[in-house]
Amino acid sequence: MDIDALLATADSCLLAPYDLEARRLEAVFGTLAAPRMDHADLYFQYTRAEGWSLEEGIVKAGSFAIEQGVGVRAMSGERTAFAYSDEISFDALQDAARATRAIARQGGGRAAHIARRASAPRRYQPLDPLASLDSGAKVAMLEKIERLCRGLDPRVAQVMAHLGGEYEVVLVARADGARVADVRPLVRLSVQVIAEQHGRRESGSAGGGGRTDYAMFTDATLEEYARQAVHQALVNLEARPAPAGTMTVVLGSGWPGILLHEAIGHGLEGDFNRKGSSAFAGRMGERVAAPGVTVVDDGTLADRRGSLTVDDEGNPTQRTVLIEDGVLRGLLQDSLNARLMKMPLTGNGRRESYAHLTLPRMTNTFMLAGPHDPAEIIRSVKKGLYAVNFGGGQVDITSGKFVFSAAESYLIEDGRVTHPVKGATLIGNGPDVLTRVSMIGNDLKLDPGIGTCGKEGQSVPVGVGQPTLRIDGLTVGGTA
């Protein structure tokens, strides 16, 4: 579907039913116009979403929701005026525009022109996931993954699974004349198992998704999710208490990149740097990581959960090099912060919905591969921890300090992976951790499509990834 077809879809869904032809949108911008206004836009959104949950062999919960509305925004200098309505109509738009103009009038700044960008290469097909399977097939998919999990080991005592899909149509109309539309599918399947042995119960989880429809969850994919979840639960049944102290830590490839995302990625977003609250503020061109460390944010990857054809300001996403061979090279920008910092747009303006303000946010953020075989990295460690998978964590974005719990981890002894351990937490500082990377694997892997990022109360889908990494001198909190 080309840009004209996308615009036609958005027009038929978001404008035509409410008699909002181009002339009326121009009238709204006329109402919105205020002296010294730098930028204004309208963000229309229509979303249909569903969720199905299975527990104890029964689909116990199901949900379906339709959400639509429009956000009206104007920027003047550092000041942003914003109003929104869950009613799409000319009168509602005019009311929101008047409210926004009243706020914007109090601001002020040098006028600036935001480049007109009306098209971008498509990063995913404009599919409707909800229509790709009937209800019976969705229930059968959850029942099948439960049978697969229980069939792998008699110690599996409980299985919980969730299937979700979303069909979203957005239209951005800007005061500079650009009109950009996108159709965004999104699916996710997750499974959690609880295994029990000698009175001890442990859990394991797996899943994935992306910007496609339910066809991605093939029989082979379901079998792999079941295998991963059961394997993790059984490993944890055998796990010993984790040691504590300062030690060498090897991070596995793929999902462990969530540590990179949280502890480092947020500090490379434009707003934190403009305000001077990031540990990376004012360090452009300086060495901030060990040689060989290259970190990129790439919203252009096909069908990935964190990808977007255009961001929520209508700008094409791109591949942005943040750290190159250890040197800080770039930041993630939306239009406000790019303008104020006099830096290029990177297509990272994102919002949870029409009812939220745009913020600079990550898309798919990952570290590039290095020269070392993962087995070589393990052999190089005399005594340490091998963290294969992560659970929850907490991060202070301003300082970069973090605490992450390992969902699956092992001891490394004399260059060999030995006993699984439970209760390991990684404690450190994001910018400092980058300088402690001593070996980078050649096995870059992205996560399976499960990431959700929170910032200022807004949640958006993201992707993470990394190769196997050796980090020296990291603090590990344990239970031993």
C-alpha positions as CSV (number, residue, x, y, z in Angstrom):
1,M,0.0,0.0,0.0
2,D,1.6,3.3,-1.1
3,I,1.3,6.7,0.6
4,D,-1.8,7.7,-1.4
5,A,-3.6,4.4,-0.4
6,L,-2.6,4.9,3.3
7,L,-4.0,8.5,3.2
8,A,-7.2,7.1,1.6
9,T,-7.6,4.5,4.4
10,A,-7.0,7.2,7.0
11,D,-9.4,9.6,5.4
12,S,-12.2,7.0,5.1
13,C,-11.7,6.0,8.7
14,L,-10.9,9.3,10.5
15,L,-12.1,12.2,8.4
16,A,-14.9,11.3,5.9
17,P,-17.4,9.9,8.5
18,Y,-17.2,13.3,10.3
19,D,-17.2,15.6,7.2
20,L,-13.7,16.8,7.9
21,E,-12.5,17.6,4.4
22,A,-9.3,19.5,3.7
23,R,-11.1,22.9,3.8
24,R,-12.3,22.3,7.4
25,L,-8.8,21.2,8.6
26,E,-7.5,24.5,7.2
27,A,-10.1,26.3,9.2
28,V,-9.0,24.5,12.4
29,F,-5.4,25.6,11.7
30,G,-6.7,29.1,11.2
31,T,-8.3,29.0,14.6
32,L,-5.1,27.5,16.1
33,A,-2.7,30.1,14.6
34,A,-1.1,32.4,17.2
35,P,1.6,35.0,17.0
36,R,5.1,33.5,17.1
37,M,3.9,29.9,16.9
38,D,6.6,27.6,15.8
39,H,4.7,24.5,14.9
40,A,1.2,23.0,15.1
41,D,-0.3,19.6,14.3
42,L,-3.4,17.5,14.5
43,Y,-3.1,13.8,15.4
44,F,-6.0,11.6,14.6
45,Q,-6.1,8.0,15.8
46,Y,-8.4,5.0,15.5
47,T,-7.6,1.8,17.3
48,R,-9.3,-1.6,17.7
49,A,-7.6,-4.0,20.2
50,E,-8.4,-7.4,21.6
51,G,-7.0,-9.7,24.3
52,W,-7.5,-13.4,25.1
53,S,-6.2,-15.0,28.3
54,L,-6.1,-18.7,29.2
55,E,-5.6,-20.2,32.7
56,E,-6.2,-23.7,34.0
57,G,-7.1,-24.9,30.5
58,I,-9.9,-22.4,30.1
59,V,-10.0,-19.0,28.3
60,K,-11.2,-17.0,31.4
61,A,-10.9,-13.5,30.1
62,G,-11.4,-11.7,26.8
63,S,-11.4,-8.1,25.9
64,F,-12.3,-5.9,23.0
65,A,-12.0,-2.1,22.7
66,I,-12.3,0.6,20.2
67,E,-10.6,3.9,20.8
68,Q,-10.6,7.0,18.7
69,G,-9.9,10.7,19.1
70,V,-7.7,13.6,18.1
71,G,-4.9,15.6,19.8
72,V,-4.3,19.3,18.9
73,R,-0.8,20.7,19.6
74,A,1.0,24.0,19.2
75,M,4.5,24.9,20.1
76,S,6.0,28.3,20.7
77,G,9.6,28.4,21.9
78,E,10.0,25.9,24.7
79,R,6.3,26.0,25.4
80,T,3.8,23.4,24.2
81,A,0.1,23.8,24.3
82,F,-2.0,20.7,24.0
83,A,-5.7,19.7,24.0
84,Y,-7.5,16.5,23.0
85,S,-10.9,15.1,22.4
86,D,-12.3,11.6,22.2
87,E,-15.0,13.0,19.8
88,I,-13.9,13.5,16.2
89,S,-15.9,16.4,14.8
90,F,-15.4,19.9,13.4
91,D,-16.9,21.5,16.5
92,A,-14.7,19.4,18.9
93,L,-11.6,20.3,16.8
94,Q,-12.4,24.0,17.0
95,D,-12.9,23.8,20.7
96,A,-9.6,22.1,21.2
97,A,-7.9,24.5,18.8
98,R,-9.2,27.5,20.8
99,A,-8.1,26.0,24.1
100,T,-4.6,25.2,22.6
101,R,-4.3,28.7,21.1
102,A,-5.1,30.3,24.5
103,I,-2.2,28.5,26.1
104,A,0.2,29.0,23.1
105,R,-0.5,32.8,23.1
106,Q,1.3,33.1,26.4
107,G,4.5,31.6,25.0
108,G,6.9,33.0,22.4
109,G,9.9,32.1,20.4
110,R,11.6,32.5,17.0
111,A,9.5,31.2,14.2
112,A,11.0,28.1,12.5
113,H,10.0,26.0,9.5
114,I,9.7,22.2,10.0
115,A,10.6,20.5,6.7
116,R,7.7,19.0,4.8
117,R,7.8,15.2,4.7
118,A,4.8,13.5,3.4
119,S,6.0,9.9,2.6
120,A,8.3,7.2,3.8
121,P,9.2,3.6,2.9
122,R,6.7,1.1,4.3
123,R,8.1,-0.9,7.2
124,Y,5.2,-3.4,7.6
125,Q,2.0,-4.4,5.7
126,P,-1.2,-2.6,6.6
127,L,-2.8,-5.7,8.0
128,D,-5.7,-6.1,10.4
129,P,-4.6,-8.8,12.9
130,L,-8.1,-9.1,14.5
131,A,-9.6,-10.2,11.2
132,S,-6.8,-12.7,10.4
133,L,-8.3,-15.5,12.6
134,D,-11.8,-16.2,13.8
135,S,-12.5,-16.4,17.5
136,G,-12.4,-20.2,17.6
137,A,-9.0,-20.3,16.1
138,K,-7.7,-17.8,18.6
139,V,-8.9,-19.9,21.5
140,A,-7.5,-23.1,19.9
141,M,-4.1,-21.4,19.6
142,L,-4.0,-20.7,23.4
143,E,-5.2,-24.3,24.1
144,K,-2.5,-25.7,21.9
145,I,0.3,-23.9,23.6
146,E,-1.0,-25.1,26.9
147,R,-1.0,-28.7,25.7
148,L,2.5,-28.3,24.3
149,C,3.8,-27.0,27.7
150,R,2.2,-29.7,29.7
151,G,3.4,-32.3,27.3
152,L,7.1,-31.4,27.7
153,D,7.4,-32.3,31.4
154,P,5.1,-33.8,34.1
155,R,6.4,-31.2,36.6
156,V,4.5,-28.4,34.8
157,A,1.7,-27.6,37.2
158,Q,0.1,-24.5,35.7
159,V,0.1,-22.7,32.3
160,M,-1.1,-19.2,31.6
161,A,-1.2,-17.7,28.1
162,H,-2.2,-14.5,26.6
163,L,-2.9,-13.5,23.0
164,G,-3.4,-9.9,21.9
165,G,-3.8,-7.9,18.7
166,E,-4.2,-4.3,17.7
167,Y,-5.2,-2.5,14.5
168,E,-4.3,1.2,14.5
169,V,-4.9,3.9,11.9
170,V,-3.2,7.3,12.4
171,L,-3.3,10.6,10.5
172,V,-1.0,13.5,11.2
173,A,-2.0,16.9,9.7
174,R,0.6,19.6,10.2
175,A,0.5,23.4,9.8
176,D,3.3,23.2,7.3
177,G,1.0,21.5,4.9
178,A,2.2,17.9,5.3
179,R,-0.4,15.1,5.8
180,V,0.9,11.7,6.7
181,A,-1.0,8.5,7.4
182,D,0.0,5.1,8.8
183,V,-1.7,1.7,9.4
184,R,0.0,-0.1,12.3
185,P,-0.7,-3.7,13.1
186,L,0.6,-5.3,16.3
187,V,0.4,-8.8,17.8
188,R,1.8,-10.5,20.8
189,L,1.6,-14.0,22.3
190,S,3.0,-14.8,25.8
191,V,3.1,-17.9,27.9
192,Q,4.1,-18.5,31.5
193,V,4.4,-21.9,33.2
194,I,4.8,-22.9,36.8
195,A,6.7,-26.1,37.5
196,E,6.6,-27.9,40.8
197,Q,8.9,-30.4,42.4
198,H,9.2,-31.6,46.1
199,G,7.0,-28.6,47.2
200,R,9.1,-26.0,45.4
201,R,7.5,-24.0,42.6
202,E,9.3,-21.9,40.0
203,S,8.1,-20.1,36.9
204,G,9.3,-19.5,33.3
205,S,8.0,-17.4,30.5
206,A,8.4,-16.9,26.8
207,G,6.6,-15.2,23.9
208,G,7.0,-12.8,21.0
209,G,5.2,-10.7,18.5
210,G,5.6,-7.9,15.9
211,R,3.9,-5.7,13.4
212,T,2.1,-8.4,11.5
213,D,-1.0,-10.6,12.1
214,Y,-1.6,-13.9,13.9
215,A,-0.1,-15.9,11.0
216,M,3.3,-15.3,12.6
217,F,2.4,-17.8,15.4
218,T,3.0,-21.0,13.4
219,D,3.1,-24.4,15.0
220,A,6.9,-24.3,15.1
221,T,6.7,-20.9,16.8
222,L,4.3,-22.1,19.5
223,E,6.5,-25.2,20.1
224,E,9.6,-22.9,20.6
225,Y,7.7,-20.6,23.0
226,A,6.6,-23.7,25.0
227,R,10.1,-25.1,25.1
228,Q,11.6,-21.9,26.3
229,A,9.1,-21.3,29.0
230,V,9.3,-24.9,30.4
231,H,13.1,-24.9,30.1
232,Q,13.4,-21.7,32.2
233,A,11.0,-23.0,34.9
234,L,12.8,-26.4,35.2
235,V,16.2,-24.6,35.3
236,N,15.0,-22.5,38.2
237,L,13.8,-25.6,40.0
238,E,17.4,-26.8,40.1
239,A,18.9,-23.4,40.8
240,R,21.1,-22.7,43.8
241,P,21.2,-19.4,45.7
242,A,23.1,-16.8,43.7
243,P,26.5,-15.5,45.0
244,A,27.0,-11.9,45.8
245,G,29.9,-9.5,45.2
246,T,31.8,-7.8,42.5
247,M,32.5,-10.2,39.6
248,T,32.7,-10.7,35.9
249,V,29.2,-10.9,34.3
250,V,28.5,-12.4,30.9
251,L,25.2,-11.2,29.4
252,G,23.4,-13.4,26.9
253,S,22.3,-12.1,23.5
254,G,18.9,-10.8,22.6
255,W,16.5,-9.8,25.4
256,P,19.3,-8.9,27.9
257,G,19.6,-5.8,25.8
258,I,16.8,-4.5,28.0
259,L,19.5,-3.5,30.4
260,L,21.1,-1.4,27.6
261,H,17.7,0.1,26.8
262,E,16.9,1.2,30.3
263,A,20.3,2.1,31.8
264,I,21.7,3.8,28.7
265,G,19.0,4.4,26.1
266,H,16.9,6.8,28.0
267,G,19.9,8.9,28.8
268,L,20.4,9.4,25.0
269,E,16.9,10.9,24.5
270,G,16.9,14.6,23.5
271,D,14.8,16.0,26.3
272,F,17.0,14.7,29.1
273,N,20.1,16.1,27.3
274,R,18.5,19.5,26.6
275,K,17.6,19.9,30.2
276,G,21.0,18.7,31.4
277,S,19.5,15.9,33.5
278,S,21.2,13.0,31.5
279,A,24.6,11.6,32.5
280,F,25.5,12.1,28.8
281,A,24.5,15.8,28.6
282,G,27.3,17.9,27.0
283,R,29.4,14.9,26.1
284,M,28.9,14.8,22.3
285,G,32.1,13.6,20.6
286,E,33.5,12.3,23.8
287,R,34.4,8.7,24.7
288,V,31.6,7.3,26.8
289,A,32.1,3.6,26.3
290,A,34.8,1.0,25.8
291,P,36.3,0.7,22.3
292,G,34.1,-1.5,20.0
293,V,30.8,-0.5,21.6
294,T,28.5,0.8,19.0
295,V,24.8,1.4,19.9
296,V,22.1,2.3,17.3
297,D,18.4,3.0,17.4
298,D,16.7,1.8,14.2
299,G,12.9,2.3,13.6
300,T,13.2,1.0,10.0
301,L,13.5,-2.8,10.7
302,A,10.8,-4.7,8.9
303,D,7.9,-6.0,11.0
304,R,9.6,-5.4,14.3
305,R,7.6,-4.5,17.4
306,G,9.5,-1.2,17.9
307,S,9.4,-0.1,14.2
308,L,7.4,2.7,12.7
309,T,7.0,3.8,9.1
310,V,6.6,7.4,10.4
311,D,6.8,8.6,14.0
312,D,3.9,10.3,15.7
313,E,4.8,13.7,14.2
314,G,4.7,12.4,10.7
315,N,8.5,12.1,10.2
316,P,10.1,9.0,8.7
317,T,11.9,6.8,11.3
318,Q,15.6,6.1,10.6
319,R,18.7,4.4,11.8
320,T,20.5,6.6,14.2
321,V,24.0,5.9,15.5
322,L,24.1,6.9,19.1
323,I,27.5,5.6,20.2
324,E,30.2,4.7,17.6
325,D,33.2,2.6,18.7
326,G,32.7,4.0,22.2
327,V,32.2,7.7,21.2
328,L,29.0,9.6,21.7
329,R,27.7,10.5,18.2
330,G,24.0,11.2,18.3
331,L,20.8,11.6,20.3
332,L,17.1,10.7,19.8
333,Q,15.0,13.7,18.8
334,D,11.5,14.8,18.3
335,S,10.7,18.1,16.6
336,L,10.6,20.3,19.8
337,N,14.0,19.2,21.2
338,A,15.7,19.0,17.8
339,R,14.6,22.6,17.1
340,L,15.7,23.9,20.5
341,M,19.0,22.0,20.4
342,K,19.6,22.9,16.7
343,M,20.1,19.2,15.9
344,P,18.6,17.1,13.1
345,L,15.3,15.3,13.5
346,T,15.7,11.5,13.9
347,G,12.0,10.4,13.7
348,N,11.7,9.5,17.4
349,G,8.7,11.6,18.3
350,R,6.3,9.1,20.0
351,R,3.1,9.2,22.0
352,E,1.0,6.5,23.7
353,S,-2.2,7.8,22.1
354,Y,-4.0,10.9,20.8
355,A,-4.5,11.9,24.4
356,H,-0.7,12.2,25.2
357,L,2.0,14.6,24.3
358,T,4.8,13.6,22.0
359,L,8.2,12.8,23.6
360,P,11.5,11.6,22.2
361,R,11.5,7.8,22.6
362,M,13.4,4.8,21.5
363,T,12.2,2.4,18.7
364,N,14.5,-0.7,18.3
365,T,17.7,0.0,20.3
366,F,20.6,-2.4,20.2
367,M,24.4,-2.9,20.3
368,L,26.2,-4.1,17.2
369,A,28.1,-7.3,17.1
370,G,31.8,-7.6,17.8
371,P,34.6,-10.1,16.9
372,H,34.3,-12.8,19.6
373,D,32.6,-16.2,19.6
374,P,30.3,-16.5,22.6
375,A,32.0,-19.8,23.6
376,E,35.3,-17.9,23.6
377,I,33.8,-15.3,26.0
378,I,32.6,-18.0,28.4
379,R,36.1,-19.7,28.3
380,S,37.7,-16.3,29.2
381,V,36.0,-16.1,32.6
382,K,37.6,-17.8,35.6
383,K,34.7,-17.2,37.9
384,G,31.5,-15.2,37.2
385,L,27.9,-15.1,36.4
386,Y,26.2,-15.8,33.1
387,A,22.8,-13.9,32.8
388,V,20.7,-15.4,30.0
389,N,17.4,-13.8,30.7
390,F,16.0,-10.8,32.7
391,G,12.9,-10.2,34.7
392,G,12.1,-6.8,36.2
393,G,14.3,-3.9,37.0
394,Q,14.5,-0.3,38.2
395,V,16.4,2.6,36.7
396,D,17.1,6.2,37.7
397,I,17.2,7.9,34.3
398,T,19.0,11.0,35.6
399,S,21.9,9.1,37.2
400,G,21.8,5.9,35.1
401,K,21.8,3.7,38.3
402,F,20.0,0.4,37.8
403,V,19.0,-2.8,39.5
404,F,17.9,-5.7,37.3
405,S,16.9,-9.2,38.4
406,A,18.0,-12.2,36.3
407,A,15.2,-14.6,35.4
408,E,17.7,-17.3,34.3
409,S,21.4,-17.3,35.2
410,Y,24.3,-19.7,35.8
411,L,27.6,-19.8,37.4
412,I,30.8,-19.7,35.3
413,E,33.6,-21.7,36.8
414,D,37.0,-22.2,35.1
415,G,35.6,-21.2,31.7
416,R,32.5,-23.5,31.9
417,V,28.8,-22.8,32.5
418,T,28.0,-24.9,35.5
419,H,25.1,-24.6,38.0
420,P,22.0,-22.5,37.6
421,V,21.5,-19.9,40.3
422,K,18.4,-18.0,41.5
423,G,18.0,-14.5,43.0
424,A,20.8,-12.8,41.2
425,T,20.5,-9.0,40.7
426,L,22.8,-6.8,38.7
427,I,23.5,-3.4,40.2
428,G,25.4,-0.6,38.5
429,N,25.4,2.6,36.6
430,G,24.6,2.6,32.9
431,P,27.3,5.0,31.6
432,D,29.9,3.2,33.9
433,V,28.8,-0.3,32.6
434,L,29.6,0.8,29.0
435,T,33.2,1.4,30.0
436,R,33.5,-2.1,31.6
437,V,32.6,-4.0,28.4
438,S,35.7,-6.1,27.6
439,M,34.5,-8.6,25.0
440,I,31.7,-8.3,22.5
441,G,30.2,-11.4,20.8
442,N,29.5,-12.0,17.1
443,D,26.0,-13.2,17.8
444,L,23.8,-10.1,17.7
445,K,20.2,-11.0,18.3
446,L,17.1,-8.9,18.7
447,D,14.4,-9.7,21.3
448,P,11.4,-11.8,20.1
449,G,9.0,-8.9,20.2
450,I,7.9,-8.4,23.8
451,G,9.3,-5.0,24.9
452,T,7.2,-2.2,26.3
453,C,8.8,1.1,27.4
454,G,7.5,3.5,30.0
455,K,8.3,7.2,30.2
456,E,6.4,10.0,32.0
457,G,3.4,7.7,32.3
458,Q,3.3,6.7,28.7
459,S,3.8,3.2,27.4
460,V,4.9,2.4,23.8
461,P,6.1,-0.9,22.1
462,V,9.9,-1.1,21.6
463,G,12.6,-3.5,20.6
464,V,16.0,-4.3,22.2
465,G,19.0,-6.4,21.3
466,Q,22.6,-7.1,21.8
467,P,25.3,-9.8,21.3
468,T,26.8,-11.7,24.1
469,L,28.8,-9.3,26.3
470,R,31.5,-9.7,28.9
471,I,31.4,-7.0,31.6
472,D,34.1,-6.8,34.2
473,G,33.7,-5.7,37.8
474,L,29.9,-5.5,37.9
475,T,28.2,-5.7,41.3
476,V,25.9,-8.7,41.8
477,G,23.4,-9.0,44.6
478,G,22.6,-12.6,45.5
479,T,20.9,-14.8,48.0
480,A,23.8,-16.9,49.1
